[in-house]
Amino acid sequence: KRWASEWEGADATVPPCPQTVGTAEAGMRRWNAWVRDRGGLRDYARRRNDARQPHAPSRMSCYLNLGIVSVFRLVHEVKAAQGRGVAGAAKFEEEIVKWREMSYAHSFSRDDCAGAGNVPPYAARCLDAGTGSSSSPGPSFSFTLSCLESSRTGNEKWDAMQRYLVETGELHNNARMTWGKTLVHWGRTRQIPLGEAGGSSPTAEILRIMCYLNDRFALDGLSPPSYAGLLWCLGWCDKPGKGGGISQKPASRYKLSAQDFRQAQKRLLEDPGSAGSPAGASPKRGYYQGSILD
């Protein structure tokens, strides 16, 4: 644990997550508690999209992406559950096999798996052209990278999502897509000063900001599934939205409130899911040192 916190590549400004211990034993304890005690696999298809329920998803991505828990072991158990007729097993298999493995196939086939070259041409044209103004209510102004990192944009819902991510290292996948789509919307409407990121185009800079925030604070960052989700926010593997441009869902349109996220965060930290222990070592976040400008 000391080494993980003090090695020269660590960012000491991003603290470990006390609710997640980075050992195989802790990972399987979380999985078993989710399956057996919470009925997570049984209810997965019905509850998985409700961000107010932090334990509805398995929360195994950080263990799988870092190789701490074997994906083959979980798939074996899910297939066995399908054989027993467990209701949500088929949907979980689709997520862990179809969507997760698609992201790995994509990363395996490209040198720039998280680069702007993966953004569909129609989406890149939309983002690079921009609109110069925001369709959101209220005055239009730019957010600095510091505002984004520290949840000080003034958009109450997005700030609550970002605070959840920073303080827990997690963000429900349904909410993370809205978190990302909002960044895309702000980039397209030039509410993010894109020159601050140093990219070669607005599309590249929007994606770089998203990857920076996600990789720095998310326990499951720096991984193919994570990059696939961010690229999806930019139109990858998605169809054009209304009018032929990139589909958007700013945080202002999200059905949950900032208070919903605060309550979900409280529930997560008060009940970590049988994988939290002060004696264990958390998977380390914050592999980016210093600023995105470096």
C-alpha positions as CSV (number, residue, x, y, z in Angstrom):
1,K,0.0,0.0,0.0
2,R,2.9,2.4,0.8
3,W,4.6,1.6,-2.5
4,A,1.4,2.2,-4.4
5,S,1.0,5.6,-2.8
6,E,4.6,6.7,-2.9
7,W,6.1,5.4,-6.2
8,E,7.4,8.2,-8.4
9,G,4.6,7.9,-11.0
10,A,1.8,8.4,-8.5
11,D,-0.1,11.6,-8.2
12,A,-0.2,12.4,-4.5
13,T,-3.0,14.9,-5.0
14,V,-5.4,12.1,-5.9
15,P,-6.1,10.0,-2.7
16,P,-6.7,6.3,-2.6
17,C,-10.3,5.1,-2.5
18,P,-11.0,3.5,0.9
19,Q,-14.1,1.6,-0.3
20,T,-12.0,-0.5,-2.8
21,V,-9.1,-2.8,-1.8
22,G,-6.9,-3.9,-4.6
23,T,-6.5,-7.6,-4.0
24,A,-8.0,-10.7,-5.7
25,E,-9.5,-11.8,-2.4
26,A,-11.2,-8.4,-2.0
27,G,-12.4,-8.5,-5.6
28,M,-14.0,-11.9,-5.2
29,R,-15.5,-10.9,-1.9
30,R,-17.2,-8.0,-3.7
31,W,-18.4,-10.3,-6.5
32,N,-19.7,-13.0,-4.2
33,A,-21.5,-10.4,-2.0
34,W,-23.1,-8.9,-5.0
35,V,-24.3,-12.2,-6.5
36,R,-25.3,-14.0,-3.3
37,D,-26.3,-11.3,-0.8
38,R,-27.6,-8.5,-3.0
39,G,-29.1,-10.6,-5.7
40,G,-27.2,-8.4,-8.1
41,L,-27.0,-10.9,-11.0
42,R,-30.7,-11.8,-10.7
43,D,-31.8,-8.2,-10.8
44,Y,-29.1,-6.8,-13.1
45,A,-31.3,-6.2,-16.2
46,R,-34.0,-4.5,-14.2
47,R,-31.8,-2.3,-11.9
48,R,-28.6,-1.7,-13.8
49,N,-29.5,1.7,-15.3
50,D,-30.6,3.4,-12.0
51,A,-27.7,5.6,-10.9
52,R,-29.4,6.1,-7.5
53,Q,-28.5,2.4,-6.7
54,P,-24.7,2.3,-6.6
55,H,-24.7,-1.5,-6.0
56,A,-27.0,-2.4,-8.9
57,P,-24.0,-2.9,-11.2
58,S,-21.2,-5.3,-10.0
59,R,-18.5,-2.6,-9.6
60,M,-15.9,-5.2,-10.8
61,S,-14.5,-3.2,-13.7
62,C,-11.4,-2.0,-11.8
63,Y,-10.5,-5.6,-10.8
64,L,-11.1,-6.9,-14.3
65,N,-9.2,-4.1,-16.1
66,L,-6.1,-4.5,-13.9
67,G,-6.1,-8.3,-14.1
68,I,-6.7,-8.6,-10.4
69,V,-9.8,-10.9,-11.0
70,S,-10.0,-13.1,-14.0
71,V,-12.7,-12.3,-16.5
72,F,-12.8,-16.0,-17.4
73,R,-13.8,-16.9,-13.9
74,L,-16.7,-14.4,-13.8
75,V,-17.9,-15.4,-17.3
76,H,-17.8,-19.1,-16.2
77,E,-20.0,-18.3,-13.2
78,V,-22.4,-16.2,-15.3
79,K,-22.8,-19.0,-17.9
80,A,-23.6,-21.4,-15.0
81,A,-26.2,-18.9,-13.7
82,Q,-27.7,-18.8,-17.2
83,G,-28.0,-22.6,-17.1
84,R,-29.9,-22.3,-13.8
85,G,-32.3,-19.7,-15.4
86,V,-31.1,-16.7,-13.3
87,A,-33.0,-13.7,-14.8
88,G,-30.3,-11.1,-15.3
89,A,-27.5,-13.4,-16.3
90,A,-28.1,-13.1,-20.1
91,K,-27.9,-9.2,-19.9
92,F,-24.7,-9.4,-17.8
93,E,-23.1,-11.8,-20.3
94,E,-23.9,-9.3,-23.1
95,E,-22.1,-6.6,-21.2
96,I,-19.1,-8.5,-20.1
97,V,-18.6,-10.4,-23.3
98,K,-20.1,-8.4,-26.2
99,W,-19.4,-4.8,-25.2
100,R,-16.3,-5.3,-23.1
101,E,-14.6,-7.6,-25.6
102,M,-15.5,-5.3,-28.4
103,S,-13.5,-2.5,-26.7
104,Y,-10.5,-4.8,-26.4
105,A,-10.8,-5.9,-30.1
106,H,-10.8,-2.2,-31.0
107,S,-7.8,-1.4,-28.9
108,F,-5.9,-4.4,-30.2
109,S,-6.5,-3.4,-33.8
110,R,-5.3,0.3,-33.5
111,D,-2.3,2.1,-32.2
112,D,-4.4,5.1,-31.3
113,C,-7.3,3.4,-29.5
114,A,-8.2,6.6,-27.7
115,G,-7.3,9.0,-30.4
116,A,-9.4,11.5,-32.4
117,G,-9.0,9.3,-35.5
118,N,-11.6,7.0,-34.0
119,V,-14.3,9.7,-34.0
120,P,-16.6,9.2,-37.0
121,P,-16.2,11.9,-39.7
122,Y,-19.7,13.2,-39.3
123,A,-19.2,13.7,-35.6
124,A,-15.7,15.3,-36.0
125,R,-17.1,17.8,-38.6
126,C,-19.9,18.7,-36.1
127,L,-17.5,19.2,-33.2
128,D,-14.8,21.0,-35.2
129,A,-17.4,23.4,-36.7
130,G,-18.8,24.2,-33.3
131,T,-21.7,26.6,-32.7
132,G,-20.1,29.3,-30.7
133,S,-23.0,29.5,-28.2
134,S,-24.7,27.3,-25.7
135,S,-28.3,26.1,-25.9
136,S,-28.3,25.6,-22.2
137,P,-30.2,28.2,-20.0
138,G,-28.3,30.9,-18.4
139,P,-25.3,33.0,-19.5
140,S,-22.7,31.4,-21.7
141,F,-19.1,31.3,-20.4
142,S,-16.0,29.2,-20.5
143,F,-15.0,26.6,-17.9
144,T,-11.3,26.2,-17.2
145,L,-9.8,22.8,-16.7
146,S,-9.3,23.6,-13.1
147,C,-13.1,24.3,-12.8
148,L,-13.9,20.9,-14.4
149,E,-11.5,19.0,-12.1
150,S,-12.7,20.6,-8.9
151,S,-16.4,20.5,-9.7
152,R,-16.8,24.3,-9.9
153,T,-18.6,24.7,-13.2
154,G,-21.8,26.0,-11.6
155,N,-23.8,23.2,-13.3
156,E,-25.1,21.5,-10.2
157,K,-25.8,18.1,-11.8
158,W,-22.5,17.8,-13.6
159,D,-20.5,19.1,-10.6
160,A,-22.2,16.4,-8.5
161,M,-21.2,13.7,-11.0
162,Q,-17.6,15.0,-11.1
163,R,-17.5,15.1,-7.3
164,Y,-18.7,11.6,-7.1
165,L,-16.0,10.5,-9.5
166,V,-13.2,12.4,-7.7
167,E,-14.2,11.3,-4.2
168,T,-15.0,7.6,-4.9
169,G,-13.1,6.8,-8.1
170,E,-16.4,5.5,-9.5
171,L,-19.3,6.8,-11.5
172,H,-22.3,4.8,-12.5
173,N,-22.0,4.0,-16.2
174,N,-25.4,5.5,-17.0
175,A,-24.3,8.8,-15.4
176,R,-20.8,8.6,-16.9
177,M,-22.3,8.7,-20.4
178,T,-24.2,11.9,-19.4
179,W,-21.0,13.3,-17.7
180,G,-19.1,12.7,-21.0
181,K,-21.9,13.9,-23.3
182,T,-22.0,17.2,-21.3
183,L,-18.3,17.7,-21.9
184,V,-18.9,17.1,-25.6
185,H,-21.7,19.6,-25.6
186,W,-19.6,22.2,-23.8
187,G,-16.7,21.6,-26.2
188,R,-19.0,22.0,-29.2
189,T,-20.5,25.2,-27.9
190,R,-17.0,26.4,-27.0
191,Q,-17.7,26.6,-23.3
192,I,-14.4,24.8,-22.7
193,P,-11.4,26.9,-23.8
194,L,-10.1,24.2,-26.1
195,G,-6.7,25.7,-26.6
196,E,-5.9,24.9,-23.0
197,A,-5.5,21.2,-23.8
198,G,-3.0,21.6,-26.6
199,G,-4.8,19.3,-29.1
200,S,-4.6,19.6,-32.9
201,S,-8.4,20.1,-33.4
202,P,-11.5,20.8,-31.3
203,T,-12.4,17.1,-31.5
204,A,-9.0,16.0,-30.4
205,E,-9.0,18.4,-27.5
206,I,-12.4,17.5,-26.3
207,L,-11.4,13.8,-26.3
208,R,-8.2,14.6,-24.5
209,I,-10.0,16.5,-21.7
210,M,-12.4,13.6,-21.3
211,C,-9.6,11.0,-21.1
212,Y,-7.6,13.2,-18.7
213,L,-10.4,13.5,-16.2
214,N,-11.4,9.9,-16.5
215,D,-7.9,8.4,-16.4
216,R,-6.9,10.6,-13.5
217,F,-9.8,10.0,-11.2
218,A,-11.5,6.7,-12.2
219,L,-10.5,3.4,-10.8
220,D,-11.4,1.8,-14.1
221,G,-9.6,4.4,-16.2
222,L,-6.7,3.7,-18.5
223,S,-8.5,0.7,-20.0
224,P,-10.2,-0.2,-23.4
225,P,-13.7,-0.4,-21.9
226,S,-13.3,3.1,-20.4
227,Y,-12.0,4.6,-23.7
228,A,-14.8,2.9,-25.7
229,G,-17.3,4.6,-23.4
230,L,-15.7,8.0,-23.9
231,L,-15.5,7.5,-27.6
232,W,-19.2,6.6,-27.6
233,C,-19.9,10.0,-26.2
234,L,-18.3,11.4,-29.4
235,G,-20.3,9.3,-31.8
236,W,-18.2,6.1,-32.0
237,C,-20.4,3.1,-32.8
238,D,-23.4,5.4,-32.5
239,K,-25.7,6.8,-35.2
240,P,-26.0,10.5,-36.0
241,G,-28.4,12.5,-33.9
242,K,-31.2,14.7,-34.9
243,G,-30.1,16.8,-37.9
244,G,-27.2,14.5,-38.8
245,G,-24.9,15.8,-36.0
246,I,-23.6,14.2,-32.9
247,S,-26.3,13.2,-30.4
248,Q,-26.0,15.1,-27.1
249,K,-27.5,14.8,-23.7
250,P,-26.3,17.6,-21.5
251,A,-26.5,17.2,-17.7
252,S,-29.4,19.7,-17.6
253,R,-31.6,17.1,-19.3
254,Y,-30.6,14.2,-17.0
255,K,-33.6,12.9,-15.0
256,L,-31.7,12.7,-11.7
257,S,-30.9,15.6,-9.5
258,A,-27.6,16.6,-7.9
259,Q,-29.1,15.5,-4.6
260,D,-29.7,12.0,-6.0
261,F,-25.9,11.7,-6.8
262,R,-25.0,13.0,-3.3
263,Q,-27.2,10.4,-1.7
264,A,-25.9,7.6,-4.0
265,Q,-22.3,8.6,-3.1
266,K,-23.2,8.4,0.6
267,R,-24.7,5.0,0.2
268,L,-21.6,3.8,-1.7
269,L,-19.2,5.0,0.9
270,E,-21.2,3.9,3.9
271,D,-21.7,0.4,2.4
272,P,-18.7,-0.3,0.2
273,G,-19.8,-3.8,-0.9
274,S,-17.7,-6.1,1.2
275,A,-14.5,-5.1,-0.4
276,G,-13.4,-2.2,1.8
277,S,-10.8,-2.6,4.6
278,P,-8.3,-0.2,6.1
279,A,-5.7,-3.0,6.1
280,G,-5.9,-3.4,2.3
281,A,-4.3,-1.5,-0.6
282,S,-6.5,0.5,-3.0
283,P,-6.0,0.3,-6.7
284,K,-4.0,3.5,-7.4
285,R,-5.5,6.3,-9.4
286,G,-3.8,9.4,-10.8
287,Y,-1.1,8.1,-13.2
288,Y,-1.2,11.6,-14.8
289,Q,1.3,13.8,-13.1
290,G,0.9,17.6,-13.0
291,S,-1.3,19.3,-15.6
292,I,-2.8,18.1,-18.9
293,L,-0.7,20.8,-20.4
294,D,2.6,19.0,-19.6
